[in-house]
Amino acid sequence: MRNPFEYGGVVSGDAFCNREKELADLLRAMANAEKLFVFSERRFGKTSLVRTALSKLPKKGWVFAGEFVSRHGLSSASNAQRAVQALLAKDIIDRDNGSFLITDRFFRLWIQAAQSV
């Protein structure tokens, strides 16, 4: 009998299985802008869990720190934090209930154009 589990990389679709409770908890936390820590030993599917949850969220232009850091090749989240602090200081973005709103019209248009690439 063939082993149905895939090892050694990120899985999705039918290969992602038996994580319904964890997925529901993560989706709830994301939808409510709650803090939730995902931790376990190496190779237990943390990345697959988070990516599956991200794929199930409504496409509203949300950008999460980890996704932002990897998408833009930043060396660490602290680089992204410094960028966000600079944008806040210049009133280009504003805090709103655990999220950020883009208040500068031209920056918003630039972000929208960048997301469509």
C-alpha positions in Angstrom: 0.0 0.0 0.0 1.3 3.5 -1.0 1.8 6.0 1.8 -0.8 8.8 1.2 1.2 11.5 3.0 3.7 13.7 1.3 6.9 14.8 3.1 9.6 17.2 2.4 7.7 20.3 1.2 4.6 22.4 1.4 1.4 20.6 0.5 -2.0 21.7 -0.6 -5.2 20.4 -2.0 -5.9 16.7 -1.4 -2.4 16.3 0.1 -3.4 18.7 3.0 -5.6 16.7 5.3 -6.7 16.0 8.9 -6.2 19.6 10.1 -9.8 20.8 10.1 -9.8 22.1 13.7 -6.4 23.9 13.4 -7.5 25.4 10.1 -10.8 26.6 11.6 -8.9 28.1 14.6 -6.5 29.9 12.3 -9.2 31.2 10.0 -11.2 32.6 13.0 -8.1 34.3 14.4 -7.2 35.8 11.0 -10.8 37.0 10.4 -10.9 38.7 13.8 -7.3 40.1 13.6 -6.3 38.1 16.7 -2.9 37.0 17.6 -2.3 33.3 17.2 0.9 31.4 17.4 1.5 28.4 15.2 4.2 26.2 16.6 5.3 22.6 16.5 8.4 20.6 15.7 10.0 20.9 12.3 8.3 19.3 9.3 4.8 19.1 10.9 3.1 21.2 8.3 3.0 24.7 9.8 3.7 26.4 6.5 1.1 24.2 4.7 -1.5 25.1 7.4 -0.9 28.8 7.1 -0.8 28.8 3.3 -4.1 26.8 3.2 -5.7 29.3 5.6 -4.5 32.3 3.5 -5.9 30.7 0.3 -9.3 30.4 2.0 -9.6 34.1 3.1 -11.7 36.4 1.0 -9.5 38.3 -1.5 -9.8 41.8 0.0 -6.2 42.9 -0.6 -5.0 41.6 2.8 -1.3 41.4 3.2 0.2 39.5 6.1 3.7 40.2 7.5 5.2 36.9 6.6 3.8 37.0 3.1 5.0 40.6 2.7 8.5 39.7 3.9 8.9 36.8 1.6 7.2 38.4 -1.4 9.5 41.4 -1.3 12.7 39.6 -0.4 13.2 41.4 2.9 15.7 39.8 5.3 13.4 40.0 8.3 10.1 41.3 9.6 11.9 44.1 11.4 12.6 45.7 7.9 8.9 45.6 7.2 8.2 47.1 10.7 10.5 49.9 10.0 8.8 50.6 6.6 5.4 50.6 8.3 6.6 52.9 11.0 7.9 55.3 8.4 4.6 55.2 6.5 2.7 55.9 9.7 4.9 58.8 10.6 4.3 60.4 7.1 0.5 59.9 7.4 0.5 57.6 4.3 -1.2 54.8 6.3 -3.2 54.8 9.5 -4.0 52.2 12.1 -7.6 50.9 12.3 -8.6 48.1 14.7 -5.5 46.0 14.3 -5.2 46.7 10.6 -3.7 49.5 8.5 -5.7 51.7 6.2 -4.0 53.5 3.3 -4.9 57.1 3.7 -2.7 58.5 0.8 -4.7 58.3 -2.5 -1.6 57.9 -4.7 0.0 55.3 -2.5 -3.3 53.3 -2.5 -3.3 53.4 -6.4 0.4 52.3 -6.4 -0.3 49.4 -4.1 -3.3 48.3 -6.1 -1.2 48.4 -9.3 1.6 46.4 -7.5 -0.9 43.7 -6.3 -2.2 43.2 -9.9 1.2 42.2 -11.2 
